[in-house]
Amino acid sequence: MENADIEQKVAGHYTQGNVVNRIVEALGLEPDKQGQVSVETLFPVDQLHHGGVALTEKMAEHAGMCTGMKVLNAGSGIGGAARFLVDRFGCEVDAIDLSEEYVSSAQALDKFVGLTGRIMHRVGSVTELPFPGEAFDVVWCQNVTMNVPDKTAMFAEAYRVLREGGVYVLSHLGESKRGTMDYPLPWAMTAETSFASPPDTMLQLLADAGFHRVTNHGPDAPSPPLPSSPTGRPQDMFAMGDDMPQRRANVAHAVADGRLVPMLITAYR
């Protein structure tokens, strides 16, 4: 498939319908309370990646996040990480995602937590960023790479928009080639739109893009919890579909037996 066709399929994968209504109902949010809900209230439902908010916090630690940084959230989902970064660090955040529904949902959820206008959300591709060069201190990317076949273009764009000394921080699940994947997975229903590049390939592609100090902090990052775990399971079905428990279970078993390797990478321009 051509890249445009893949992106169209990926965008469709992340289009569920009524995402905001499902979240509002699940959390018992009242429309007249917009602007009075805490960012933390949304953590169980808006952190659409393995490890939940614990992974977001660990990424912030390794990226050296601090007050006032200008951040690009490349592949922003429904805005969970962007809201975390604005609320926790006062960052200036631009957010981009392929899914029109996710972008509009992110804007609606911003209103509930009083962050309207603090995050600039838009629809777009991480392989063709609509931003000038050297515009950001941080490019932040959580579990987006598994949907991107052309990581050379993706990493080149991240490098282009980063300022000198800026950091690219990303989480990824890489196939180890120890066995085949069991589908569906959170990011793909079939292998057609799954591009979980092996860990060594990821690190080499980043180096080839010009990044230095490319480091995998994976062993220090939260892994997907097993289905039997009493804690750590996100309530991501409201944004991603009612079959998410099975999709998450397939990932957790693949991590447990070594077919998938969780990565948390920092790379500097």
C-alpha positions in Angstrom: 0.0 0.0 0.0 1.0 3.6 -0.6 1.8 5.7 2.5 -1.4 7.8 2.0 -3.5 4.6 1.9 -1.9 3.3 5.1 -2.5 6.6 6.9 -6.1 6.5 5.8 -6.5 3.0 7.3 -4.7 4.1 10.5 -6.9 7.1 10.9 -10.0 4.9 10.5 -8.6 2.5 13.1 -8.6 5.4 15.6 -12.2 6.6 14.7 -14.6 5.0 17.1 -17.5 7.5 17.2 -18.9 9.3 20.3 -15.5 9.1 22.1 -16.2 12.2 24.2 -19.7 11.1 25.1 -18.5 7.6 26.2 -15.8 9.2 28.4 -18.1 11.8 29.9 -20.6 9.0 30.8 -18.0 6.6 32.1 -16.5 9.2 34.4 -19.8 10.8 35.4 -18.7 14.3 34.2 -21.3 17.0 34.2 -21.4 19.4 31.2 -21.9 22.4 33.6 -18.6 21.5 35.3 -16.5 22.2 32.3 -13.3 23.9 33.5 -13.6 22.4 36.9 -12.4 18.9 36.3 -8.8 18.0 37.2 -6.4 16.8 34.5 -5.8 13.7 36.8 -9.4 12.7 36.5 -8.9 11.9 32.8 -5.7 9.9 33.3 -7.5 6.5 33.4 -9.1 7.1 30.0 -6.8 9.5 28.0 -3.4 7.9 28.3 -3.7 5.6 25.2 -0.5 3.7 25.4 1.0 0.9 27.4 2.0 1.8 30.9 -0.6 4.6 31.2 0.3 7.8 33.0 3.2 6.0 34.7 4.9 5.8 31.3 4.1 9.4 30.6 5.7 10.4 33.8 8.8 8.3 33.1 9.1 9.8 29.6 9.0 13.3 31.1 11.7 12.3 33.6 14.1 11.0 30.9 13.4 13.9 28.6 14.3 16.4 31.3 11.0 18.2 31.0 10.9 21.6 32.7 8.8 24.8 32.9 8.0 26.6 29.7 9.4 24.1 27.2 7.9 24.3 23.7 6.7 20.8 22.8 5.4 19.0 19.7 3.2 16.1 20.7 3.5 14.1 17.4 0.7 11.6 17.4 -1.3 13.0 20.2 -4.4 10.8 20.4 -7.1 12.4 22.5 -4.6 14.8 24.1 -3.7 12.9 27.3 0.1 13.6 27.2 -0.4 17.2 26.0 -2.7 18.0 28.9 -0.2 16.3 31.3 2.7 18.5 30.0 0.7 21.7 30.2 -0.6 21.0 33.6 2.5 19.6 35.2 5.2 21.7 33.5 3.4 24.7 32.0 4.7 23.7 28.6 3.6 25.3 25.3 2.2 22.4 23.3 1.3 21.8 19.7 -0.4 18.5 19.0 -1.0 16.6 15.8 -2.8 13.4 15.0 -4.2 11.6 11.9 -7.6 11.0 13.4 -10.0 13.9 13.1 -12.2 12.4 15.8 -9.3 12.2 18.2 -8.3 15.9 17.5 -11.9 17.1 18.1 -12.2 14.9 21.2 -8.9 16.3 22.6 -10.3 19.8 22.2 -13.5 18.9 23.9 -11.7 17.3 26.8 -9.4 20.4 27.1 -12.6 22.3 27.9 -13.5 20.1 30.8 -10.1 20.6 32.5 -9.9 24.4 31.8 -7.2 24.2 29.1 -9.1 25.6 26.2 -6.6 27.3 23.9 -3.6 26.2 25.8 -2.9 23.3 23.4 -3.0 23.8 19.6 -4.5 20.6 18.2 -4.6 19.9 14.5 -5.0 17.0 12.0 -1.8 15.9 10.3 0.9 13.4 9.7 4.1 12.8 11.6 5.9 12.2 8.3 5.0 15.7 7.0 4.9 18.1 9.8 3.3 21.5 9.2 5.8 23.4 11.3 9.0 25.4 10.5 12.4 24.1 11.3 14.0 24.3 14.8 10.6 25.3 16.4 10.5 22.9 19.4 12.6 22.0 22.5 10.9 18.5 22.6 9.2 16.2 20.2 7.1 13.8 22.2 5.8 10.6 20.6 4.0 7.7 22.4 3.4 4.4 20.7 2.9 6.1 17.3 5.9 4.4 15.5 4.1 1.1 15.3 1.7 2.7 12.7 4.4 4.4 10.6 6.1 2.4 7.9 8.3 5.2 6.8 10.3 5.9 9.9 13.1 7.5 7.9 10.7 10.3 7.0 9.2 10.4 10.5 12.6 10.7 12.2 13.8 13.2 9.6 10.8 15.5 10.3 11.3 15.2 14.1 15.0 16.2 13.6 14.0 19.1 11.4 11.6 20.7 13.8 13.8 20.3 16.9 16.1 23.1 18.0 19.8 22.4 18.5 20.1 20.5 21.7 16.4 19.5 21.7 15.3 16.0 22.6 13.1 13.5 20.7 11.4 11.2 23.3 9.4 8.3 22.2 7.9 5.0 23.3 7.7 2.0 21.1 7.0 -1.7 21.1 9.5 -3.5 18.8 9.2 -7.0 17.4 12.1 -9.3 18.5 11.4 -11.9 15.8 11.0 -14.6 18.4 7.6 -15.4 17.1 4.6 -14.1 15.2 2.2 -11.6 16.6 -1.3 -12.4 17.8 -3.8 -10.0 16.4 -5.7 -7.8 17.1 -3.3 -5.4 18.8 -4.1 -1.9 20.2 -2.6 -0.2 17.2 -3.6 -2.6 14.5 -6.3 -5.2 13.8 -4.0 -7.1 11.3 -0.4 -7.0 10.2 -1.4 -4.7 7.3 -1.0 -1.6 9.4 1.5 -2.8 12.0 5.1 -1.7 11.7 6.7 -2.6 15.1 10.3 -2.3 13.9 12.9 -4.3 15.9 14.8 -2.4 18.7 18.1 -2.3 16.9 16.5 -1.0 13.7 14.8 1.8 15.7 18.1 2.9 17.2 20.0 2.8 13.9 17.3 4.7 12.1 17.5 7.5 14.7 21.3 7.6 14.4 21.0 7.7 10.6 18.6 10.7 10.9 21.4 12.6 12.6 20.4 12.2 16.3 23.1 11.6 18.9 23.1 10.2 22.4 20.4 7.8 21.2 19.5 5.8 24.4 16.9 3.1 25.1 15.6 3.5 28.7 13.2 0.6 28.2 14.2 -1.4 31.2 13.4 1.6 33.4 9.9 2.1 31.8 6.6 0.5 32.8 5.6 -2.5 30.8 2.1 -3.5 29.7 0.4 -5.2 32.7 -0.7 -8.8 32.3 -4.5 -9.3 32.1 -4.3 -10.9 35.6 -2.7 -7.9 37.1 -5.0 -6.1 39.6 -3.6 -2.7 38.8 -2.2 -0.7 35.9 -4.9 -1.5 33.3 -6.1 1.6 31.5 -9.7 2.2 30.6 -8.8 2.9 27.0 -11.8 1.1 25.5 -13.9 4.3 25.6 -11.5 5.9 23.0 -10.3 2.7 21.2 -13.1 0.2 21.2 -14.7 -2.4 23.5 -12.3 -5.1 22.4 -9.3 -3.4 24.0 -9.0 -5.9 26.8 -8.3 -8.6 24.3 -5.9 -6.4 22.3 -4.1 -5.4 25.4 -3.9 -9.0 26.5 -2.2 -9.9 23.2 0.4 -7.2 23.8 1.0 -8.2 27.4 1.6 -11.9 26.5 3.9 -10.9 23.6 6.0 -8.8 26.0 6.0 -11.5 28.6 7.3 -14.1 26.2 9.8 -11.8 24.5 8.0 -11.3 21.1 7.6 -7.6 21.8 10.2 -5.4 23.5 9.0 -2.2 25.2 11.3 0.8 24.5 11.6 4.3 25.9 14.0 6.3 23.7 15.6 9.7 24.0 17.6 11.1 21.1 19.2 14.5 20.9 19.7 16.9 18.0 
